[in-house]
Amino acid sequence: MANLRLLPPPHAPHALPLHPAPRHPDGDEASASTLQPVPHDGSQSAASGPDLLHGVWYTTDELADVLGVDASTLRRWRRVQPPQGPPFIEVAPRLYRYNATDVEAYLWAKRTDPAKSVA
């Protein structure tokens, strides 16, 4: 399990790696000024974080399937103060995406290894 990798569902075109000229969900070309990566917690600079423009992205429903939870759980985690769960980006009102690299880091941080647990 040392090489845990989250893979996009094969039927989800928006979960594939983004190309240098990403498109908005409605198909229009995105302008460079609209593609400003903002860290989830404000502590990470865009340069030191995951590759937000070329990474794999999940919708709420897709990530819920990957994690085996209901989509309402992810929505609840986003709404509570402070937010819980894996980092997310609000692309537009009510349009959220999760970066696979962020989700993987979140899962590693939550991982418990019973062999290393102290009784």
WOHU-V269656 format. One record per pair of residues at least 6 apart in sequence whose C-alpha atoms are under 6 Angstrom apart, sorted by the first residue. I is the first residue (numbers start at 1). J is the second residue. D is the distance in whole Angstrom. If there is no record, write none. Layout:
I_J_D / I_J_D
//
This chain:
8_15_5 / 15_56_5 / 15_57_5 / 15_58_5 / 16_56_5 / 17_54_5 / 17_55_5 / 17_56_5 / 18_54_5 / 22_30_6 / 23_29_5 / 23_30_5 / 24_30_6 / 40_87_6 / 56_99_6 / 56_100_5 / 57_98_6 / 57_99_5 / 57_100_6 / 58_97_6 / 58_98_5 / 59_97_5 / 61_71_5 / 64_70_6 / 64_71_5 / 77_83_6 / 77_84_5 / 77_85_6 / 86_103_5 / 86_106_6 / 88_97_6 / 88_98_5 / 89_96_6 / 89_97_5 / 90_96_5
//
